[in-house]
Amino acid sequence: MRFYTGQHQHYCGIDLHARTLYLCVLDAEGNVLLHRNLPCDRTRFLQAIEPFRDDLVVASECIFNWYWLADLCAEHEIHDIDRFESVQRFASYARLVKCEKMSAGKRSGSSGSKIGNVHLKWAFSEAAITLLSHFPDSTKLHSRLKRKFGKGKALSILAHKIGRTVYFMLKRNQAFDPARFLATA
């Protein structure tokens, strides 16, 4: 798997806790431009990073309390689907495919199961289960996959299909079309 290697003008690292966050902003050369403890407050966070918003990448270390920060960053176009060159790279980042170990053209198993975004893997897996309960037509596809691959693998394939669909929805700026989704099954 290839890692994100884009170069940026500013880098923001956050150690996020329930009530406070520690913020550090670096420039491309690694010089510290800002380091500060702040309360977990949207307005205070945006004010602190305002001078660095041009070409800023944000990374956060936290447990269970990152949702408000992720939503805030999404509202202010920090992530971009165009950072993934292909749907395959997006699927790999979202842990929807297994990494292959290859050497001299020979496959020797798989590895790297911990590489990528565990939260996307979880979200797409949940979306597969939700799809089955909200779109009765999807059960035909699931039944066919289940007969061929077994229950667990069928859900994984369905999650992968949803991940690919989300990639193209974001890339083309289109809404989800259940009929099209099931027609390509």
N, C-alpha and C positions, 0 to 999 in steps of 0.2 A: 504494500500500500504506500502511496506517496502522501506525504504530509503537506499541509498548507505552508507554502514558503514565500508568500507574497511579502514584499517590502513596503513599509509604511513610514510616514513621517513621525507619528506618535504611537506609543504603546501604553495602555493603561492596565495595570494589574490591581485586582481588588481582593482583599481577604474579608469576606462577608460573614457577619455574625447576625444574630437575631435583632439586636438593637443598634449596633455600630458597624462601620466598615472602615477598613484601612485602605487608602487609595494611594497609588504610586503611578506617576506618569513619567515615562522616559522618552527621549528623542531617539532617532535612528542610530545614533552613535552610542547610546546607552547612558547618556547624561541624565541625572535625575532632575526633572523640571518641577515636580510637585510631589510631596508626600505628606499626608494628613489623615488624621482620624476624623470621621464624620458620623453623625447619626444616620441611620437608614432612612433617608428622606429623599424623595425624587427631586425636589427643587434644589436642595443643597448639592446633590450629586451633579445635576446638570450645570449648576453655577460653577462648580469646581472644575469641570472638564471643558467649559465653554472656550477658553483660549486655545485649546488643543483639538477642537472638533474637526478641523480639516485633516482628513486622512488618519483617523484614530481607530485603533483596534482595541477592543476591551476583552479581557479575560478575567474570570472570577473563580476563586477557590471558596467553596462553601458546601454546606450540607442542608438540604431540605428547605432553604429559605431564599432561593435564588430567583423565584418566579417573577417577583416584582421588578427585579433588575433586568431580566431577560425581556420582559414585556416593554420596559422603558427603552431598552436599546433597540428593540425591533421598531418601536414607534419613531425612533430618530435615526432608519435606513442604514444601520451599522452592518448588518449581515446582508449578503447579496448572493443569490443563487448562481450568478455568473462566475463565482469563484470556483465552481466545479466545472471542469472542462467537458464532462460527459455524464450521462445518467448512471453509467457504471461507477464512476468515481463517487457520485452522491450516494449510491446504494452501498458502496464499500464504507463510506464515512458513517452511514446510518446503521452499520452492522447488519445489513440485510443479506449479505453474501459472505461466504467463508473465504479467507485468504488462502492462497495456494503456496506451498513451498516448492520451488523449482530450482534445479541446479543442472546445468549442462543439458537443458531440454527435457529432463526427467522430473516427473512429479513425485514428491516424497512425502505426501500428506498435506495437512493444513496447519496453519499457525496464526498467531496474531488475533485470536478471538477477542482480546481485550482492547484492540485498536479501534478507534472511532467513537461515536457518540452514543453512549448507553441509553440516554434519554430518548433519542430518536428511535432506537430499536424498540424501547418500551412503548412509545407513542404509536408506532406503526403496528405493533402487535395488538395493542388495545383497539386500534382502528379496525383491524381485521375482524375482531370479535364483535365490535359495534356494527360493522357493515352487515354481518350475518343476521343480526337481530333487527336491523332497520330496513334492509332491502331483501325481501324474500327471494327475489330472483337470484341473488348471490349464493343461495344455498345449493343451487344446481351445480354451479362451478365448484363449490367447496366439496360437494359429494363426489364429483368426478375426480378431483384431486385426492380426496381421502381414499378412494378405492385404489388409486394408482400408487400413492406414496405413504399412506397412513395419516392419522389425525394430526400429529404434531407437525410433520413436514408440510401438510396441506395448509395449515395456518401460517407457517413461515413463508410459503410460496405466495399466499394471499397478501401477507404483510409486505412482501417484496413488490408485488404488483401495485399495491397502494402507494408505496414509496416512489416507484417509477412514475405513477400518475401524478403525485404531488410535485415531483421535479418538473414535469412538463407543464403542469398548471401554473407553477411559479414562473417558469421560463417564458411561457406564452401569455401570461396574465389572463388565464381563462378560469372559469368556475368548473367545479366538478360536474361531470355529466355521467350519471349512472348507466344510461343506455350504452354510451360509448365504452365505458369501463368494462361492462359485461360482454359487449360485442367483440372485444379484442381478446377474449378469454380463450 
